[in-house]
Amino acid sequence: MQINTRIPTLKRAWDILEEAGLEALLGGGVFKLDLLNMCNVLLGQGRLVEFLQVITGQPENPFDIELSEALGVAKSFFGQARAVLAESGLLVTLPGQASSPTPNTPTPTGE
């Protein structure tokens, strides 16, 4: 499946992720997960399907797929988006931090 990382796509994806409290996933930052809110937004409000439609550019696709497939598409998007940010120098890696952190990798917060 084709993944889109164009600026309008990133903006729309950011809005959905921010609503679900997951915007740090784009940069690999530290965040506190509110599982109830995340599930409500992504599943209850149907924003996961919208997110998949946005990042693949396939609005006509109903995304009647297994959750593992949906997560695979999302993981590809985050990997590509982080790679673009890293290549541009916008994604800064802290000493001792992996260059492409996973969402649950603890990173220094400065607090």
C-alpha positions, 0 to 999 in steps of 0.5 A: 500500500502506498504511503503519502508523506506530503505536507497536506497529508502530514497536517491532516494526520497530525490533527487526528493524532493530536486529537487522540493524544498521539502527536508525539508519534510523528517525532518519536517523542515522549508522551503519556498515553490516555488509552481510553481517549485514544480508543474513543477517538481512533475506534469510537469516532472512526478516526483510525479509518480516516487516518488510514485513508489520509496517509494512503490517499485512498478515501474510497477504501473502506479499510475493512482489514484486520487491526494488525494490517492497519497497524502495519500501514500506520507503522510504515507511515511513521517510519517514513515520516521520521526518516524524512524528518531525520534526513532534513535535520528536523528530527534531533536524536539525543545522545544514547537515543536510537535514531528511530525511536519506537513510541514507547522508548523512554527519552529524556524530558528535561524535567 
